[in-house]
């Protein structure tokens, strides 16, 4: 069974930092381009960024609102995706989903999303 | 960024009746490879999004055939031929021809 389990969310003050983790199982994590998508309370979906496989260069891409503040990384030996979030602002308050949406695996009948972890930025 | 605009933003449908959601993109989603990178997701209450349709009109694995997608270029439509109670939630279109991937605002579907 495929699982994506996010953790690390919580309450943080503006300007603070938080690191989210996403533990993957049930599929070959190292073969997947992994992404973060967030959803502010009561709002729509916003793509945060992605990281390619090591084979494809392992490079990340970011949405403009988070570029320079957030860092996406992966540890294929631990089947884990990370999102390091620095200089947090209130607008970063959201549920953060880990997903394979950038992997193109929908063509293989696969499109995985975690249940999300809530990040609240408030003073 | 490509702006995705959905209409309507909410829809109340009698079970068994059809429903239709429009999605318009600010730029063509037709890639030089011949594919059009438009997707439809459903987010049920309290759940992560789930893929319904990929590349305009292809039903994802396990999606009932009452769901269909159509369109080209910048104009797309998701149709539900006969709405069922389990179809309630928020529907999003998404483009992936260009980074950042962008989503429509969402269309909330409820049952009358």
Interface residues (C-beta under 8 A of the other chain):
Chain A: X37 X44 X45 X46 X47 X61 X63 X64 X97 X99 X101 X102 X106 X107 X109 X110 X111 X113 X114 X115 X116
Chain B: X1 X39 X41 X43 X47 X48 X49 X50 X51 X54 X60 X61 X90 X92 X94 X96 X99 X100 X101 X102 X103 X104 X105 X106
